[in-house]
Amino acid sequence: MELKPIYKSDEINEPILISEEPVIVKTTKGDSPQTARIVLEQFPKSRIRFHIDFKDKIYPFSLDDVKSVVLTGRNNLEWEGFAIGLTHSTKEGSSLTWSPRSEPLIARGIGDTEISYAVFHIFNFKECFGPRRSSETRGNSMYAIFHFDLVWKDWHVEIKSLTTTSETIKQLEKSGGYGLTHIGSVKKKNDVTFKGKELKDILYGLRLFLSFAKGTWCPPVLCIGFNKDNEKVWESWNSPHSSWQAPMSWHDAHHGDQLTGLFPKFMDMWSDEIWKDAIQEAIYWYISANDHLSSIEIEKGIILSQTALERLAYEYAVNYKRLLTPKGFKDLWASDKFRLLFSSIDIPIDIPDSLKNLKTMAAELKWIDAPHGLTEIRNSMIHPDHKHKGKFNDVVFEAWKLSLWYLELAILRICGYEGTYSNRLVSRFVGEAENVPWK
């Protein structure tokens, strides 16, 4: 099977036609059978949209009258949503733009559908070197293609770059928005089939994994499952989550082995009943905290990253290792919660020498370690009567970096990762990585 995009995307931010389907538009004033163009809109924000033209007729309803849309050609799948655009023209009739309330939409197949392999698309991932390399031609030119083989138990996920990946990322860096950068596939060893509900779980795990690697939301989208005869039997419609960003993260773009090394360990922890919710919540807070477009976002990032660290500390100390009761954990100072977690998983608690402003502030205020300083800075932001409120403006950026560094390392360590990583505390070129502290 040649792995290639199923949906055409020649330019960034251009809408992608997913399908044309017979539908019934349900309104408070009756049902109307029509044809819908289902489109992945990418500007100004990426969303699945249904565009419905009412065949030169004017329908006397308003936006608030539309209740749901039913795909009559797909076992009468019905989705709730909201109308976001409605025009009436005596010449062209009514035209409706409708958006589902939530994504993804499972547009074909059910949880028990048997699938041989699946193909998905990735928008806005970083350009990175993979452990495996091939070449493809486009026009008269030859392009290097990088492959990532992510293996977990009997699952094999392949992610590969495209001949257009470099050009797409250059356009995104210039204009922002959304662009198709990679393609992926999911299958099991020895061509064993799997069910739709299993694929849905794998895709969700990939959403968290790829987003943790990128440092911003980067889910697999528009996935199609095929049977052994290469017929479509399962389909999911969803949109990229975040417009183009290139934030810092633990993953270095020139070290594809970091992704292949972490993936099975990450999936083990994410599928573990003890850790599943904690890992999911920690990555949610991590992505939110990693946005640093303004000073307000940096302050928010300090608070959110420490929220995630406290969540991981609770899971580790109370549920995983049973070192403390819930009340015993609650009674600890926040700094002691962090010390307990970091010391237990071999992450240093001293303020790194590279954070010179923070080191100077620590000496001035007699902070005993990094957890002490970070919680003091956070407390000054959330308590209006804090004695040092407004004093930490010169160290906020370093505190933000340190909080996220701890969060990245905590997730990596809890997963059992022992490879290299990109240290956000040290100014480095792309390609420079170092061993994790516990190795």
N, C-alpha and C positions, 0 to 999 in steps of 0.2 A: 504494500500500500504506500503510495507516494503521499506524504503529508503536505497538504497545501490548503490555503484558505478556501472556505466554502462560500463566503460572502465577499464580493468585490469591494475594495476600498482603495481607490486610486489617489485620493487627496485627503489631507487631514481636514477634519471638521465638516466633511461632506456627509449628508444623510445616506444611510445604507438601506436599501429595500430588502426586507426579510421575506415577505410573502404577500400575496394578494389572496384574500379569503372571503367567502360568503359569511355574512354576519347578520345578526338581528340586533338592532339598537332598541333597548328597552327604555321607555320613558314613562313618565306619569300620565301621558296622554295616549299611550298605546305603543305597540311594537312595530318596528319598521325593518323589513328585510332589505339589506343593502350589500355592497361589496366594499371591503376595507383594504387599504394599503397599509400593511404593518411595517413601520420604518424605525430604524435606530437613528434618532436625531442626535446630532453632535454639537450643535451650536444654538444658543450660547451655553446650554447645559445638556449633557447626554441623558436621554430618556427614551423608552419605548413609547412610540405614538401610533395611534390608529387614525388614519385620514380617511374620512368617509364622505363621498359625494352622493347627493340624493337624486341623481338622475333627472336633472332639470325640474325638480319639484321643490316647492317651498313648504317646509313643515313648521307648523305653528307651535314650536316649543322653544324654551329658553335653555341656557346652560344648566340651570338648576333642575330642569325636568329630566335630564338623562340619568338613568340609574345604573345600567350595566350594559355590557356587550357580550353577545353569545356567538362563538364560532360554530356555525351550524355544520361545517364540513369536517369538524374534528370532535365528534361525539358530543356536540352541544356544550363545549366548555364555556363556562360563564365566569366573567371576572367583573368585580366591582371597580369603579374608578371615578373619574371626574372629567367633565368636559372643560377644555381649556380654551377653546376657540369655536365660534359659531358665526357664520355669515349667511345672509339671505340675499339672493339676487333674482330679480324677475327673469333674467336671461339665462343664468347658469344654475339656478335652484339653490338649495341649502348645502352648506359644506360644514362638516363637523370635525374637529380635532379632539381626540379623546385620549386620556392617559390612564393606565391601570393604577390602582391604589398602591400596589406593592410589586416588587420584582424579587426573584425571577418568576416568569410565567412558564409553567410546564405545559407546552402547547401540543405535545404529542407523547403518547405512551403513559404508563402508570408506574407505580412503585414496583410491580412484579414483572414489568416488561423485560424480556431477555435481550441482552445487548452483547455484541461481540467486540466492538470497539467504539470509541467516541472521539470526536474532533472538537476542539474549542479554540477560541481566539483570545489574544491578549493585546490590550491597548495600553500604550504609555509605559511599558516596562523599559528598564534601562538597557543600553547597548553594552553587552558584556561578552567576554570570551567564555566559550563552553569547553568542557573537557574533550568533546569530540567535534571534529571539523570535517566539513565536506565543501563542495562547490556547486554552484548552479549558474546557468547563463540567463541573461535577460538582454534581448537585442544582440548586440555584438560584444557585450562585456561579460566577464566572469566575476562572480561574487563569492566571497567566503561566507559559508553558512555555519553557525555554531549551534551545537546540540547539547542539551542537558538531559541526561537519563536519570530520572528520579525514581528510585526503586524502594518500595516499602512492602514487606511481606510478599504476596503474590502479585502486587500491583506494579505496573510499569507506566510511568508518565514521561512522555518525551515532550520537550519544549525546544523549538528551533527558531532561529532568526530567519528573516526573509531577505530577498535580494534588495528590497526597498527599505530595510530597517534603518540604515545609516541616514538616508535621505529624509525619511519620515522624522527621525529624532532631530535632525537639523532644522526642519520646518517647525517642529514643536518648540524647540528652544527659541526660535525667532517669533513665532506667532501665538504659541500656547494652544490649548484645546485638547483634541483627542485624535489619535492616529494609531492604526494597526501596526504593531511592531513585531509580534511573535505569533506563532501558531503552536498548538499543542494537541496531544492525543493521549487517551487513556485506554489501557487494555490490561488483561491478566495473563500470567504465564501460561504457556502451552495452549493459547487461544481459548481458555476457559471462559464461558459466558458469565455475565454478572447482571444484576437487576438494576432497574432504574433508581430505586431508593439507595442502592450502594453507590451508584455514580453521583447522585445528588450529594451524598456525604463526602465523597472524595473531592468534588468541586468546592464544597464549603471549606474543607481543610486546605485546599490549594489557595483559596481566597485569602485565608489568614497567613499562610506561608509566604506567598508572593508579596503580600502587602508588608509583612515584616521585613522581607529582603529589600524591598524598594524604599520603605520608610513612609509610604503613603498608600492609600487604597489602590489595589491593582488586581481585581478579580478576573478569573477566566469568564468569558462571556460568549453568548450565542453558541451553546454546545449542542451538537447533534450526535445521537447514538445510532449505530447501524447494526443490522443483524449479519449473519454469515454470508448472506447474498448481497451485501452492500446496499440494503434498502433502509431508508430512514424509519426508525421505530420509536425514537425518543427525541424530544427536542425541548430546549430551554431557551427562553428569550429574556435577556437582561442587558443592562447597559454598563459601561465603565463608570466607576464611582467618582473618580477625581480627575479634574483637568490636569494638564501637564505640570509637573513639579519635578525638581531634581534635588530632593532633600538628602541630608546626610543619613547614613545608616551603617549598620555593622558589616554589610556585605560590600566587598570591593569588586568592582566590575571586571577586573582582570583575573579574578580567582573563582572560576566556575566550580571548582571542587568544594568551595564553601557551601554552595547550594546542594550539591549531591551528597555531601557529608552530613548536613543538618537534616535533610528531608525525612529520612526514616525515623530518626530520633524525635523530630518534631511531631510527626504523625503518631508515633507511639504515645507521646504525652497528651496530644490533643484527643486521642481516642480513649484515653484512660478516664474512667468515671470520676476519679478523685480530682484530676487536673483539668478536665475538659473545660468547665466553666471559667476557671481561673485563668487559663491560657487565653481563652477567647476574650475575656474582659481586659486582661493586661494588654493585649495587642490593640484592642479598641482604644484604650487610653493612650497607648504608645503612639498610634497614628495621630490622634488628636493633639498630643503634646509635641509632636515633631514638627508642627507647622510654626515657622518663625518669621513670618513676613512683617511683623510689627512688634514693638516692645510689649504691647498688650498680649499678643500671642505668646511671647516668651514667658511672661509672668504666668499666663494660663498653663503653659507647658510645664513649668516647675510644679504647679499644684497637681496637675493631672498625672504626671509621671510618678510623683510620690504617692498618689492615690493607687496607682497600679502596683507600685512596690509594696505598699501595705497589704494589698490584696494577695500578692504572692507570698508575703511573709506569713500571713494568716494561714493560707493553705498549707504551706510548708510546716509551720510550727504546730498547728492545731490538728489538721486532718491527715497530713502525710507522715510526719515523724512523731506526732502526739507528744510533743515536748511540753505543751501547755494546754490548759482548758480554755474554752472561749473567754471566760471571765478573766483568767490569768493573762491572756493576750491583751484583752481590752484594757486592763489596768496598767499596762506598760506605757511609758512615754513613747512617742513616735520614733524618736532617735534610737531607743532600745530595741524597738521592733526591727528597725533596719540593721542594727548591729547584730542582732540574733540571726537574721537571714544571711547577711553578707559573710559573717564569720563561719556560719555553718556550711556554706557552699564555696568557701575559699576565694572570696572576692575581697581585696584589700579595703580597709576602712579609712586609711589616711588620705588626706587631700593630696592629689598628685602634684608634683613640682611644676608641671607645665601650666597649672592654673595659678599664676603669680598673684593676681589681684585677690583671689580667694585665700591664698596662703597668707598674704599680708593682713587681710581682715581677720583671719583665724587667730593670728598672733595678737592682734590688737584686742580682740574680744575674748581671748582665752578659750576658744573652741577646742575641744579635746580631739575631735576627728571630723570626718566628712559628714556622717549622719547628724552630728550636733549642729554643724553649720547649715546644712541643707534644711533641716527642720526649723531652725531659727529664721531663715530667710522666708520660708513658706509661711510661717506663723505671722511674720510681719506684714504679709500680703493679705491675710484673711482676717486678722484681728485689728479693728480700728484703733484700739488703745495700746498696741504693742509698743514697748519702750524704745525699740529701734526702728520704728516705722519711717520709711523714706531714707534710711541710712545706707541701704544696700544697692543703690542704683548702679554703682560702678562694678558690682560683682554679679549682677543678675544674669548676664549672658553666660558667664562661666558656670554659674549655678545650674542654669538650664542644661548646658552641655553635660555637666557632671551627673545630673539626675537621669538624663537619658542614657548616658554611658552605663550607669548602674542598672537601669531597666533592661537594656540590651543584654548585658552580661548575665543578669539574673535569669532571663528567659533561656539564653544559650546554655547556662550551667544546669538549670533544672531539666532541660532536655537531654543532658549528657553529652553535649558537643565538646570536642577536644581539638578542633582544628584552628585555623587562623581567622583573624577578623580585622576589620578596619577600625582603628581606634580614633574616635571622633575628638578626643582630647588633644591629639597631636596633629599639627599641620603636616599633611602628607600629600604626595602625588598619587594619582590613580595607579594602582598596581602595587603600592606599598601596604603590606599587611604584617601583623605580628601574631604570635601565639597568644591564646587566651591565658589569663593570669594563673589559672589553676593547673596548667600543663607544665 
